[in-house]
Amino acid sequence: MNLLRLGLLALTLGAASCASVATETLQTPPQIGKLERPSYFQCLHDAHGRLEQAPCIANEAKWQREQLDLAYKALHAKLDAKQRAELEKAQAAWEAFMEAENRFAVSFYDPQGGSSDLTVDTNEIRWIIQRRQQLHQHYAF
């Protein structure tokens, strides 16, 4: 009888453990297209193949970078001296991260070292958008 109770207890604990693990799943990332310009998606749609998509991606990356710079400058102007110094350190760390992430992405998507796959540039757009979101959140606070 004790063996049966012990077995049931083990099964109950195992089920509870599985239930808690099941709730710790990754959340769905924000939907693509929330901060990219509609003209970017129209350009990609109108392009005939990857070669014609390259200027679309390059233009969007440039625009996103400009928007990031504006968000950074607006936040920087709002902060006191100590906060500005911390923001500058954080931004430098983010730039270092971006360089490392781009090197990794190139090694992953273009291991032969030829012309960089457009996926690298598309990923860069998403990282810039994420940083813009962070800076806007700080600014809004």
C-alpha positions, 0 to 999 in steps of 0.5 A, a space after each residue: 500500500 505504501 508503495 502504491 501511495 509513493 508511486 502515485 505521489 511520484 506521478 503527481 509530482 511529475 505531472 505538476 513538474 511537466 505542467 510548470 515547464 509547459 507554461 514556460 514556453 517562448 512567447 511569440 515575437 512581435 509581428 513583422 511589419 509593426 515598425 517597418 515602413 509600408 513602402 519597404 514591404 511594397 518595394 519587396 513585393 514589387 521586386 523580382 527576386 533577391 537581387 532587386 530586393 537588395 536596394 529595398 533592404 538597404 534603404 529601409 536599414 538606412 531609414 531605420 538607422 536614421 530613426 534610431 539616431 533621432 530617438 537616441 538624440 531625443 533621449 540623450 537631450 532629456 537625461 541628466 549628466 549621469 544618465 547620459 553617460 550611462 546611455 552612451 555606455 549602453 549605446 556603445 555596448 549595443 553597437 559592439 553587439 551589432 558588430 558581433 551579431 553581424 559577424 555571426 550572421 555572415 558566418 551563418 548565412 554566408 559561410 563561404 565569405 561571398 557577397 553577404 546574404 540579404 538575410 543578414 541585412 534583414 536581421 539588422 533591420 530587426 535589431 535596429 527596430 528593437 533598439 528603437 523600441 527600447 529607446 522610445 520606451 525610455 523616452 516615454 518614461 
